[in-house]
Amino acid sequence: MKNVILTLNAGSSSVKFALFDADANLALEFKGQVDGIGSDARLKIKRADGTVVVERDLDEASTCSPSDALNTILSEVHALAPDAEVQAVGHRIVHGGIHFEGPVLLDDACVQTLSELTPFAPLHQPHNLAGVAAAQAAFPTVPQVGCFDTAFHRSHPWVNDTFALPRELYDKGVRRFGFHGLSYEYISMKLDEIAPHYQDGNVVVAHLGNGASMCAIRDGHSVGSTMGFSALDGLPMGTRCGQLDPGVVLYLMDQMKMSASEIENMLYRESGLKGLSGISNDMRELLTSSDSHAAQALDYFVVRIRREIGAMAAILGGLDAVVFTGGIGENAFQIRERICDDMDWIGMELEETRNRQNAEIISSDRSRVRLFVLPTNEELMIARHVVGMVG
């Protein structure tokens, strides 16, 4: 038998998974996902070397819930690795609130507390917890470990954690939580492996993907984040608006008579790059488009990132390194080029060839700020937390 750790990231329309060898320093065995749950579902599984071993459409009846999707995944994994025995399951859970500052073994009391945080993350938390329930049903005697996107940011100074609202709201949990913490934690640890001098300094990590945010890290600890109370704040994203004057929401409610659910749908699903361009939330499509609205959407995306680099540098009191990660950060050299253009005033100077090659270091030799491109690995970070909790 091969002892393995399973990691799950259950969303509204997808379930992502990875399988790690618990006896071989968490070597990746398989990873994949089911997309389009409840509609045009599709399963894709890859080996550690990227070889696709399963890719097929699924009938709606077999993927109408996270539980169904998980059962489909497990059936395929069992066929691929019949000797694998799951020792523990790690779950990505978006919101840990003020209660959880690190990974936790999930029992009924923990799950109940996490379900009470649903109003803080209405589009993520219910699906994360549905994944927990599905895994508990599939592996009733196996430890389940919750790993939180908010936990890494609980080291924020109070001034970077609060809003200028009545004090009692802060005590009730209305504060700047920050998200993408598992990604930032992994990048911080990776930086410590390859360039410890920079990991110990003032670092800005830009997690740029369909969800996008930036984090100011000093000595391996988060001291500031572009995201706040919800996963809407900060940078514009694929379909999310990013930073928004709260007066806009009041106007939409009062003058345009939009309901809370209508506003929620617009801010989470119809805004960002999709809303600005009127074309797509896919960066690849926008980069190849000749439409002027696509160009404007990219302009806004880049300008907001450049603005936040300055803000994060101010929080840190200086800047030693910038790390680009996430699907856009790792692959869209055109966006990195535009972000770093004429940023020598802050010490950032790009080397064009390295950047176009998506090299690990893309800064010029004379750049005062070192610029990195590092692939993130939230699944491995979850697996590490599982090992830390259950051995």
C-alpha positions, 0 to 999 in steps of 0.5 A: 500500500502507498500512503497518500495525502489528498488535498481538495479545493471545492468551489461553486462549479469545480473541485480541484484535487491533488494526491501526494505520496506521504512516504516520499517527502510529499512527492506529487502523484496526480492532480486534476479537477472537475469543472462545470459541476451541474452543467457541462462537467469535464474531468482532467487528471495529470501526472506529476510530469504534466502528462494528461492521463484522464480527460473526458466529459462527464454526464450531469447526473454524476456531477450535480454536487461536490460529493458526486464530483469527489466520488468521480475523482476517487473512482478514477484515482483508484483505477490509476493508483489502486494501491493508494490509501488516503491517510488524511485529507486537507481542505482549502477553506477561504475564510477562517475569521478571527477564530482560526490563525492556522490549520485545524483538525475539522470536527463538528464544532469547527465545521459549525463555526466555519459555517457561521462565517458564510456571510463573510464569504458567501460565494466560497465558504458553502462550497468549501464546506460541502467539500469537507462533508463529501470527504468526511462521507468518503473517508469517515475515519480519516483526519480532515484538516482545514487550511485557511486563506485568511490565516497567513494575514492574521499577523497584520498590524492593527492599522492594516487590519481595521476600517475607520468604522465604529469600534464595535464592528471590528470586535464583531469581525468587520476587518481586513482579513486578506486572502490568497494566504496559502499562496503567499505562505508557499511563495514566502517559504519558496523564497526562503529556499532559493534566496533567503536574503530577500525572504528576510527583507521587504517583499511584495508578492503579486498573486495575479490570476482570475482572482488577484491580490498583492501582499506586503511581506516582511521577515516572512510575515504578512503586514499588508494586503490589497484584499480586505473584508471580502475577496472583492477588494483591491485589484480588479480581477477576472469577474470581480470589481476590486477597490470600490467606493462604498457610495457606489453600492449605496447608489445602486441600492437607492437610485437604481433599486438593485437588490443585495443579490443583484449587486452581489452578482454584479460585483462578483461575477460581471465586473473586473476584466469581464465587465470592463472589456465586455468581452471576457475575463480570460487574460489570454483572450484580452491580450490578443484582442484588437477591441479598444475595450479590451485594451482599456481593461488591461490598462486599468488592471496594470495601473491598479497593480502599479499603484498598489506596488507603491502602497505596499512599499510604503507599508513596508518602508522599502522594497527589496523584491517583487514576486509575480505568481498566479496564472497571469503573474507566471505566464503573461510576460506582456503584463509584467512588462507593462507593470515594470515599465518606467518603475526604476524610480522605485528600483525595479528594472526588467530584463526583457529576454528573461521576462519573455522566457518567464525566467525565475529572475526577470530583473536586470543585473543593475536593478536594485529590486530583485524581480522573481517569477515563482509558480505558486503551489497551494496544494503542496502548502495544504499537504504540508499543513496536513503533515504538520497536523497529523504527522 
